[in-house]
């Protein structure tokens, strides 16, 4: 890796830590206008500090890679405007990056992995299954039709007032759910899983969230407490919620595996499942996916936790991959726009549904056995 590319990765890490983490933990979620303002206030200083720390000048950069889709429009706009200014001022190539493509390819930074491979991206803002066939060649098998699993877990944590729980005072919502679930009884509550009647690889979490909300209201009535107070059974609720989310994710991923093997999209032996995104750091979900992979003769690979959540390193790495392959490296910035919504690759989800593959019952093969 050249010093110029290494510098951009350092800059990406510094910027991501300074702004993204700050806005998430102060507000327990992202407020677009606040995120935009934080970006504007810090981007110039962060770039200058990174330049100073790296000892590399902008003139030595091979290219500039920047997220242009999908994401919060206000934040994308700030990053794109600054990057294009840098590119035009120093006459550098520009590499626009798809946020989800970057998540999918991060594993190739930490592991030697050839294409193709199955990708499960699960985070606070996204949930999808795709096959990575090349650096910019993806087949989309399915995605969430409403909210993402991380978003749901954060909302459930807020509804349970977990920031008031003595064990979770400084934890993000999803992490608090995972922590309390370790000592909870998941069998106390059973939630109907989403989309059971549809043999596709799509996900849904909003209906499950409503079921959880109703269960919490019922438990509060039974215990005679008000919203905002901590349920005595809060650990059991956390365990039941985490288990339901996990089984839903495993079922859809299992169908994706079967579809890919049946249609020759992935090799019948020694295929790979890559799991990335913030929710991929949940150890219960990861254990369930490991069991699924083992039964189906798949290798399971996950980036280290610091690279699972949204980070600048993955954007820089995606830029390196594209630069090396000569894909999407632009020498003119005319007409470049950010896209708040943008699909990943070619959507073949209808083909998945048409195959109507039945997934064996998870209980019969003990996916989550200890």
C-alpha positions in Angstrom: 0.0 0.0 0.0 1.4 3.4 -0.9 2.0 6.1 1.7 -0.7 8.2 0.0 -3.3 5.5 0.3 -2.3 4.8 3.9 -2.7 8.5 4.7 -6.2 8.5 3.3 -7.0 5.5 5.6 -5.6 7.3 8.6 -7.7 10.4 7.7 -10.8 8.2 7.3 -10.3 6.7 10.8 -9.7 10.0 12.4 -12.7 11.6 10.8 -15.1 8.7 11.6 -14.1 8.7 15.2 -14.4 12.4 15.7 -17.8 13.0 14.1 -19.8 9.8 13.7 -19.2 8.4 17.2 -19.8 11.8 18.8 -23.2 12.4 17.3 -24.4 8.9 18.0 -23.6 8.8 21.7 -24.6 12.3 22.6 -28.0 12.1 21.1 -28.7 8.3 21.3 -29.3 8.4 17.6 -28.6 10.6 14.6 -30.2 14.0 14.2 -29.5 14.9 10.6 -29.1 18.7 11.0 -26.8 18.2 14.0 -24.8 15.7 12.1 -24.5 18.1 9.2 -23.3 20.9 11.5 -20.7 18.7 13.3 -19.4 17.7 9.9 -19.1 21.3 8.8 -17.4 22.3 12.0 -14.8 19.6 12.1 -13.9 18.4 8.6 -11.3 21.1 7.8 -9.5 20.7 11.1 -9.6 16.9 11.0 -8.0 16.9 7.5 -5.3 19.2 8.6 -4.5 17.2 11.7 -4.4 14.0 9.7 -2.1 15.5 7.2 0.2 16.7 10.0 0.2 13.3 11.8 0.8 11.3 8.6 3.6 13.4 7.2 2.0 13.0 3.7 0.9 16.0 1.6 -2.3 16.1 -0.5 0.0 16.3 -3.5 1.1 12.7 -2.7 -2.4 11.3 -2.7 -3.2 8.7 -5.4 -6.9 9.6 -5.3 -9.7 10.7 -3.1 -12.5 8.3 -2.2 -15.8 9.5 -0.7 -19.2 8.1 0.2 -21.8 9.4 -2.2 -24.6 6.9 -1.5 -26.8 5.9 0.3 -27.1 7.8 3.5 -28.2 11.0 5.2 -28.4 13.7 2.5 -27.2 16.5 4.7 -24.0 14.6 5.8 -23.3 13.2 2.4 -23.5 16.7 1.0 -20.9 18.1 3.4 -18.4 15.3 2.7 -18.9 15.4 -1.1 -18.6 19.2 -1.2 -15.3 19.2 0.7 -13.9 16.2 -1.3 -14.7 17.8 -4.6 -13.1 21.0 -3.5 -9.9 19.0 -2.6 -10.0 17.1 -5.8 -10.4 20.1 -8.0 -7.8 22.2 -6.2 -5.1 19.5 -6.4 -6.2 17.8 -9.6 -6.7 14.3 -8.1 -8.8 11.4 -9.4 -12.1 11.0 -7.5 -13.7 7.7 -6.6 -17.4 7.8 -5.5 -18.2 5.0 -3.1 -21.4 3.1 -2.3 -21.6 2.7 1.4 -22.9 -0.9 1.3 -20.3 -1.9 -1.2 -17.7 -0.7 1.2 -19.1 -2.7 4.1 -19.2 -5.8 1.8 -15.5 -5.5 0.7 -14.0 -4.7 4.1 -13.4 -8.4 4.7 -10.9 -8.4 1.8 -8.8 -5.9 3.8 -8.4 -8.3 6.8 -8.6 -11.7 5.0 -7.4 -13.1 1.7 -10.8 -13.8 0.1 -11.6 -14.3 -3.5 -14.9 -13.7 -5.3 -17.7 -14.8 -5.2 -19.0 -14.9 -1.6 -22.3 -14.4 0.2 -22.7 -11.1 2.2 -25.0 -10.4 5.0 -25.0 -6.7 6.0 -26.8 -6.0 9.2 -26.6 -2.6 10.9 -28.6 0.3 12.3 -29.6 1.6 8.9 -29.4 -1.4 6.6 -30.1 -5.1 6.3 -29.5 -7.0 3.1 -28.2 -10.2 1.6 -26.1 -10.1 -1.6 -23.6 -12.1 -3.5 -20.3 -10.3 -4.2 -19.1 -11.4 -7.6 -16.5 -8.7 -8.0 -15.4 -5.3 -6.7 -18.4 -3.5 -8.2 -20.5 -6.6 -9.2 -23.2 -7.6 -6.8 -26.4 -9.6 -6.9 -29.0 -8.4 -4.4 -31.0 -11.4 -3.0 -33.1 -9.5 -0.4 -33.3 -6.6 2.0 -35.4 -5.1 4.8 -38.8 -3.9 3.6 -39.0 -1.4 6.5 -36.4 -0.8 9.3 -33.0 -2.3 10.1 -32.3 -4.7 13.0 -30.0 -2.2 14.7 -32.6 0.5 14.6 -35.2 -1.9 16.1 -32.9 -3.0 18.9 -32.1 0.7 19.7 -35.8 1.6 19.8 -36.6 -1.4 22.1 -33.7 -0.4 24.4 -35.1 3.2 24.6 -38.6 1.8 25.3 -37.2 -0.3 28.1 -35.3 2.8 29.5 -32.0 0.8 29.5 -30.0 4.0 30.0 -31.4 4.0 33.5 -30.3 0.4 34.2 -27.2 0.3 36.4 -25.5 -2.2 34.1 -26.1 -0.2 30.9 -25.6 3.5 31.8 -22.9 4.1 29.1 -24.0 1.5 26.5 -25.6 2.0 23.1 -29.0 0.5 22.8 -28.1 -2.7 20.9 -25.2 -3.4 23.1 -27.3 -3.0 26.2 -29.8 -5.5 24.8 -27.0 -8.0 24.2 -25.5 -7.5 27.6 -28.8 -8.0 29.6 -29.8 -10.9 27.4 -26.8 -12.9 28.5 -28.4 -13.5 31.9 -32.1 -13.5 30.7 -34.5 -16.3 30.0 -35.5 -16.0 26.3 -38.4 -18.5 26.8 -40.3 -16.0 29.0 -41.7 -14.4 25.8 -42.2 -15.8 22.3 -42.7 -13.4 19.4 -44.2 -14.4 16.0 -41.5 -14.1 13.4 -41.9 -11.8 10.4 -42.6 -12.9 6.8 -42.9 -16.6 7.5 -45.4 -17.0 4.7 -43.0 -15.5 2.1 -40.3 -17.7 0.8 -37.8 -15.0 -0.1 -34.8 -13.4 1.5 -36.4 -10.1 2.5 -36.4 -8.9 6.1 -38.9 -7.0 8.3 -38.4 -5.7 11.8 -41.1 -3.0 12.3 -43.9 -5.6 12.9 -41.7 -7.4 15.4 -41.0 -4.1 17.1 -44.7 -3.5 17.6 -45.1 -6.9 19.1 -42.3 -6.2 21.5 -43.8 -2.8 22.4 -47.2 -4.5 23.2 -45.5 -7.1 25.3 -43.6 -4.4 27.3 -46.9 -2.5 27.9 -48.5 -5.7 29.1 -45.6 -6.4 31.5 -45.7 -2.9 32.9 -49.4 -3.3 33.7 -48.7 -6.7 35.4 -46.0 -5.1 37.5 -47.9 -1.9 38.2 -45.2 0.4 36.9 -45.1 3.4 34.5 -43.3 3.8 31.2 -39.7 4.9 32.0 -39.4 2.5 35.0 -37.3 -0.6 34.7 -39.2 -3.9 34.5 -38.1 -6.7 36.9 -38.1 -9.1 33.9 -36.1 -6.7 31.6 -33.3 -9.2 31.1 -35.8 -11.8 29.9 -37.4 -9.4 27.5 -34.0 -8.5 26.1 -33.1 -12.2 25.7 -36.5 -12.9 23.9 -36.1 -9.9 21.6 -32.5 -10.8 20.7 -33.5 -14.4 20.0 -36.4 -13.4 17.7 -34.2 -11.1 15.7 -31.5 -13.7 15.4 -33.8 -16.5 14.2 -35.3 -14.2 11.6 -31.9 -13.3 10.3 -30.8 -16.9 10.3 -33.9 -18.1 8.4 -33.5 -15.6 5.6 -29.7 -16.2 5.4 -30.3 -20.0 5.2 -32.6 -19.5 2.2 -30.0 -17.4 0.5 -27.4 -20.1 1.0 -29.7 -22.8 -0.5 -30.7 -20.5 -3.4 -27.1 -19.7 -4.3 -26.0 -23.4 -4.2 -29.0 -24.6 -6.1 -28.4 -22.0 -8.9 -24.6 -22.4 -9.1 -24.0 -18.8 -7.9 -21.7 -20.1 -5.2 -19.6 -23.3 -5.1 -21.4 -26.3 -3.5 -18.4 -26.8 -1.2 -16.2 -24.3 0.8 -18.4 -21.3 0.1 -18.0 -18.2 2.3 -20.6 -16.1 4.2 -19.3 -12.7 5.2 -21.2 -10.8 7.9 -20.6 -7.1 8.4 -22.3 -4.0 9.8 -22.7 -2.9 13.4 -25.1 -5.7 14.4 -22.5 -8.2 13.2 -20.6 -7.5 16.5 -23.5 -9.1 18.5 -22.0 -12.3 19.7 -25.3 -14.2 20.0 -26.3 -13.4 16.4 -22.8 -14.3 15.3 -22.9 -17.6 17.1 -26.2 -18.5 15.5 -24.7 -17.7 12.0 -21.6 -19.7 12.8 -23.8 -22.7 13.5 -25.7 -22.1 10.3 -22.5 -21.9 8.3 -21.0 -25.0 9.9 -24.1 -27.1 9.0 -24.0 -25.9 5.4 -20.2 -26.2 4.9 -19.7 -22.5 4.6 -16.9 -20.5 6.1 -18.0 -17.6 8.3 -15.9 -14.5 8.1 -16.5 -11.2 10.0 -14.3 -8.1 10.0 -13.0 -7.1 13.5 -15.6 -5.2 15.6 -14.0 -1.8 14.9 -14.5 -2.3 11.2 -18.0 -3.8 11.4 -19.6 -0.5 12.4 -19.7 2.5 10.0 -16.1 3.6 9.6 -13.9 5.6 7.3 -11.4 2.8 6.8 -13.9 0.8 4.7 -14.5 3.7 2.4 -10.7 4.1 1.9 -10.3 0.4 1.3 -13.2 0.4 -1.2 -11.4 3.3 -3.0 -8.2 1.2 -3.1 -10.0 -1.8 -4.5 -11.6 0.4 -7.2 -8.3 2.2 -8.0 -6.5 -1.1 -8.4 -9.2 -2.5 -10.7 -9.6 0.7 -12.6 -13.3 0.8 -11.8 -15.2 4.1 -11.3 -12.1 6.3 -11.1 -13.2 9.7 -12.3 -11.0 12.4 -13.7 -13.8 14.9 -14.0 -16.1 15.9 -11.2 -18.8 17.3 -13.5 -22.3 15.9 -12.7 -21.3 14.1 -9.5 -24.2 14.0 -7.0 -24.9 12.3 -3.8 -27.8 9.8 -3.6 -29.6 9.3 -0.3 -31.2 6.1 -1.6 -29.3 3.7 -3.9 -29.7 0.0 -4.4 -26.7 -2.3 -4.3 -26.0 -4.2 -7.5 -28.6 -6.1 -9.6 -31.8 -7.0 -7.8 -32.6 -10.7 -8.3 -34.9 -11.0 -5.3 -37.8 -11.9 -7.5 -35.9 -15.0 -8.7 -35.4 -16.0 -5.1 -39.1 -15.8 -4.4 -39.9 -17.7 -7.6 -37.7 -20.6 -6.5 -39.9 -20.8 -3.3 -37.2 -22.6 -1.3 -38.5 -24.1 2.0 -36.1 -23.7 4.9 -36.0 -26.6 7.5 -37.3 -25.8 10.9 -34.5 -24.3 13.0 -35.4 -26.2 16.1 -34.9 -29.6 14.5 -31.2 -28.9 13.9 -30.5 -26.8 17.1 -29.1 -23.7 15.4 -28.5 -21.9 18.7 -27.4 -24.9 20.8 -24.9 -23.9 23.4 
